[in-house]
């Protein structure tokens, strides 16, 4: 399991006022309605972030993470994967703790995820500017699909992922070309560190600039404000992700 229903993300190293936050429904190009959370900083955002959650879809951790990114100066959307099979989230706009994600995850497809991701990017640019650079940040299942974007064709400026699985990136690794950040838990029992580092090498060989960081001893899901013993790792992970946002914003 990745982040549970009570998990919350750690605070970013730089903070500002959040001008807007809330949950909403977006529509994919194929007509699918899906749930999302949006947050925007008070200052003008120079970069956007689309958050790809873990297997449980849009739950409170990722709503809070969108707000944390807004505090850090980016405009952010986190989206749910299950509009096609479970409909939009009920009140309060997120998946319940007892949501049967195990039944719905096998029904997701890379094509469906990319279609919803594209709609999220379009929404961010519609709220800001048509040329807003956008990166993806994903976790576990979402981390894998975020890394996959490095070898994809969507209009993105970079991608970052926590706790991803190289097998889910697949052939996209050999086409990687976007700046990529890999945040790797050194004690991750779900995916061996060596496999993730091998993926980084494959992506570099394809031409991507890959920033792969291993946090020795850190468990899967270490990016949690409740894990005091991993506070330094959390701070380091924020720095690497925000370095990517700064990089694409300055292009």
C-alpha positions as CSV (number, residue, x, y, z in Angstrom):
1,X,0.0,0.0,0.0
2,X,1.2,3.5,-0.7
3,X,-0.2,6.5,1.2
4,X,-3.1,5.7,3.4
5,X,-6.3,7.8,4.0
6,X,-4.8,9.6,6.9
7,X,-1.4,10.4,5.3
8,X,-0.5,14.0,4.5
9,X,2.4,15.4,2.5
10,X,5.3,17.2,4.2
11,X,5.5,21.0,3.8
12,X,7.6,22.4,0.9
13,X,10.8,24.3,1.7
14,X,9.4,27.5,0.4
15,X,5.8,28.7,1.1
16,X,3.5,31.4,0.0
17,X,-0.2,32.1,0.1
18,X,-2.7,29.9,-1.7
19,X,-5.3,31.9,-3.6
20,X,-7.6,29.1,-4.7
21,X,-8.2,25.5,-3.8
22,X,-11.0,23.0,-4.3
23,X,-12.3,19.8,-6.0
24,X,-13.9,19.8,-9.4
25,X,-14.9,17.6,-12.4
26,X,-12.9,17.6,-15.6
27,X,-13.9,16.0,-18.9
28,X,-11.5,13.9,-21.0
29,X,-11.4,14.1,-24.8
30,X,-13.4,10.9,-25.0
31,X,-16.2,12.5,-23.0
32,X,-15.3,10.8,-19.6
33,X,-16.0,13.0,-16.6
34,X,-13.4,12.5,-13.8
35,X,-12.7,14.0,-10.4
36,X,-9.7,16.4,-9.7
37,X,-8.4,18.8,-7.2
38,X,-7.0,22.2,-8.1
39,X,-4.9,24.7,-6.2
40,X,-3.3,27.9,-7.3
41,X,-0.8,30.3,-5.6
42,X,-1.6,33.9,-4.9
43,X,1.4,34.9,-7.0
44,X,1.6,34.3,-10.7
45,X,2.5,30.7,-11.4
46,X,5.3,30.1,-13.9
47,X,4.9,26.3,-14.0
48,X,2.1,23.8,-13.6
49,X,2.1,20.4,-11.9
50,X,-0.2,17.5,-12.7
51,X,-0.2,15.0,-9.8
52,X,-0.7,11.3,-10.5
53,X,-1.9,9.5,-7.3
54,X,-1.2,6.0,-6.1
55,X,-3.5,3.1,-6.8
56,X,-6.3,4.5,-4.6
57,X,-6.9,7.4,-6.9
58,X,-7.9,10.9,-5.6
59,X,-7.8,10.7,-1.9
60,X,-7.1,13.5,0.7
61,X,-3.3,13.1,0.6
62,X,-3.3,14.3,-3.0
63,X,-5.7,17.1,-2.5
64,X,-3.4,18.4,0.2
65,X,-0.4,17.8,-2.1
66,X,-1.9,20.1,-4.7
67,X,-2.2,22.8,-2.0
68,X,1.5,22.2,-1.0
69,X,2.6,22.7,-4.6
70,X,0.5,25.9,-4.7
71,X,2.3,27.1,-1.5
72,X,5.5,26.4,-3.4
73,X,4.4,28.7,-6.2
74,X,3.1,26.3,-8.8
75,X,-0.4,25.8,-10.1
76,X,-1.5,22.2,-9.6
77,X,-4.1,19.6,-10.4
78,X,-4.4,16.1,-8.9
79,X,-6.7,13.7,-10.8
80,X,-8.6,10.5,-10.2
81,X,-8.1,7.5,-12.5
82,X,-11.5,5.9,-12.2
83,X,-14.1,8.1,-14.0
84,X,-14.6,5.4,-16.7
85,X,-15.3,2.6,-14.3
86,X,-16.5,4.1,-11.0
87,X,-17.8,7.6,-12.1
88,X,-16.8,10.8,-10.3
89,X,-16.1,10.8,-6.6
90,X,-18.9,11.5,-4.2
91,X,-19.0,14.1,-1.6
92,X,-16.5,15.6,-0.5
93,X,-14.9,15.0,-3.9
94,X,-12.4,12.3,-3.0
95,X,-12.4,8.5,-2.9
96,X,-13.6,7.0,0.4
97,X,-11.2,5.0,2.6
98,X,-13.1,1.8,1.7
99,X,-13.1,2.4,-2.1
100,X,-12.5,-0.9,-3.9
101,X,-9.5,0.3,-5.9
102,X,-8.4,-3.3,-6.4
103,X,-11.4,-3.9,-8.7
104,X,-10.8,-0.7,-10.7
105,X,-7.0,-0.5,-11.2
106,X,-6.9,-3.4,-13.6
107,X,-9.4,-1.6,-15.8
108,X,-7.2,1.4,-16.2
109,X,-5.2,1.8,-19.4
110,X,-2.2,4.0,-20.4
111,X,-4.4,5.5,-23.1
112,X,-7.1,6.5,-20.6
113,X,-4.6,7.9,-18.1
114,X,-2.9,9.9,-20.8
115,X,-6.3,11.3,-22.0
116,X,-7.2,12.4,-18.5
117,X,-3.7,13.8,-18.0
118,X,-4.1,15.8,-21.2
119,X,-7.3,17.2,-19.9
120,X,-5.7,18.2,-16.7
121,X,-2.9,20.0,-18.6
122,X,-5.4,21.8,-20.7
123,X,-7.3,22.9,-17.6
124,X,-4.1,24.3,-16.1
125,X,-3.3,26.2,-19.2
126,X,-6.8,27.5,-19.5
127,X,-6.6,28.9,-16.0
128,X,-3.1,30.5,-16.7
129,X,-1.5,30.8,-20.1
130,X,-1.4,28.6,-23.2
131,X,2.3,28.3,-23.0
132,X,2.5,27.3,-19.3
133,X,5.2,24.6,-18.9
134,X,3.7,21.6,-17.1
135,X,5.4,18.6,-15.4
136,X,4.0,15.5,-13.9
137,X,4.6,14.2,-10.4
138,X,3.4,10.7,-9.5
139,X,3.4,8.2,-6.7
140,X,3.7,4.4,-6.9
141,X,1.3,3.5,-9.7
142,X,1.3,7.2,-10.6
143,X,5.0,7.4,-10.3
144,X,5.4,4.7,-13.0
145,X,3.0,6.5,-15.3
146,X,4.8,9.8,-14.6
147,X,8.1,8.3,-15.6
148,X,6.5,6.8,-18.7
149,X,5.7,10.4,-19.9
150,X,9.4,11.0,-20.5
151,X,9.1,8.7,-23.5
152,X,5.7,9.8,-24.5
153,X,4.2,12.4,-26.9
154,X,2.2,14.6,-24.6
155,X,3.0,18.3,-24.4
156,X,5.0,18.2,-21.1
157,X,8.2,19.8,-19.9
158,X,9.4,17.1,-17.5
159,X,8.3,14.4,-15.1
160,X,9.0,13.2,-11.6
161,X,8.0,10.1,-9.7
162,X,8.2,8.5,-6.3
163,X,8.3,4.7,-5.8
164,X,7.6,3.7,-9.4
165,X,7.8,0.3,-11.1
166,X,10.1,0.1,-14.1
167,X,8.0,-2.7,-15.6
168,X,5.1,-0.2,-16.0
169,X,7.3,2.3,-17.9
170,X,7.9,-0.4,-20.5
171,X,9.2,0.5,-24.0
172,X,8.7,4.2,-23.3
173,X,12.0,4.1,-21.4
174,X,13.9,3.6,-24.7
175,X,12.3,6.7,-26.1
176,X,12.8,8.9,-23.0
177,X,13.7,12.5,-23.8
178,X,12.2,14.7,-21.0
179,X,14.0,15.8,-17.9
180,X,13.1,13.2,-15.3
181,X,13.4,13.0,-11.5
182,X,13.3,9.6,-9.8
183,X,12.8,9.6,-6.0
184,X,13.8,6.1,-4.8
185,X,13.1,4.6,-1.4
186,X,16.2,2.6,-0.4
187,X,14.1,0.1,1.6
188,X,11.3,-0.2,-0.9
189,X,9.9,-3.7,-0.7
190,X,7.7,-3.3,-3.8
191,X,10.5,-2.6,-6.3
192,X,14.2,-3.3,-6.0
193,X,16.4,-0.2,-6.1
194,X,18.7,-1.9,-8.7
195,X,15.7,-2.1,-11.1
196,X,14.9,1.6,-10.7
197,X,18.6,2.5,-11.2
198,X,18.7,0.3,-14.3
199,X,15.6,2.2,-15.6
200,X,17.4,5.5,-15.1
201,X,20.4,4.2,-17.1
202,X,18.1,3.1,-20.0
203,X,16.4,6.5,-20.0
204,X,19.7,8.3,-20.0
205,X,20.9,6.1,-22.9
206,X,17.8,7.2,-24.8
207,X,18.7,10.9,-24.3
208,X,16.8,11.9,-21.1
209,X,18.4,13.9,-18.4
210,X,17.6,11.8,-15.3
211,X,18.1,12.9,-11.7
212,X,17.8,9.6,-9.8
213,X,18.1,9.9,-6.0
214,X,18.2,7.0,-3.6
215,X,17.2,7.6,0.1
216,X,19.0,4.9,1.9
217,X,16.8,3.0,4.4
218,X,13.7,5.0,3.5
219,X,10.5,2.9,3.2
220,X,7.9,3.0,0.4
221,X,5.7,6.0,1.1
222,X,8.4,7.9,3.1
223,X,7.1,11.2,1.7
224,X,4.8,11.8,4.7
225,X,4.8,14.5,7.3
226,X,4.2,11.9,10.0
227,X,7.5,10.2,9.4
228,X,9.8,12.3,11.6
229,X,12.7,10.0,11.0
230,X,12.5,10.7,7.2
231,X,12.2,14.5,7.5
232,X,15.6,15.0,5.8
233,X,14.6,12.7,3.0
234,X,11.3,14.5,2.5
235,X,13.1,17.9,2.4
236,X,15.6,16.5,-0.1
237,X,12.8,15.1,-2.3
238,X,11.1,18.5,-2.3
239,X,14.3,20.1,-3.4
240,X,14.8,17.8,-6.3
241,X,11.2,18.2,-7.5
242,X,11.2,22.0,-7.1
243,X,14.6,22.1,-9.0
244,X,12.8,20.5,-11.9
245,X,9.9,23.1,-11.7
246,X,12.5,25.9,-11.6
247,X,14.3,24.4,-14.5
248,X,11.3,24.2,-16.8
249,X,10.0,27.6,-15.7
250,X,13.2,29.3,-16.8
251,X,13.2,27.8,-20.2
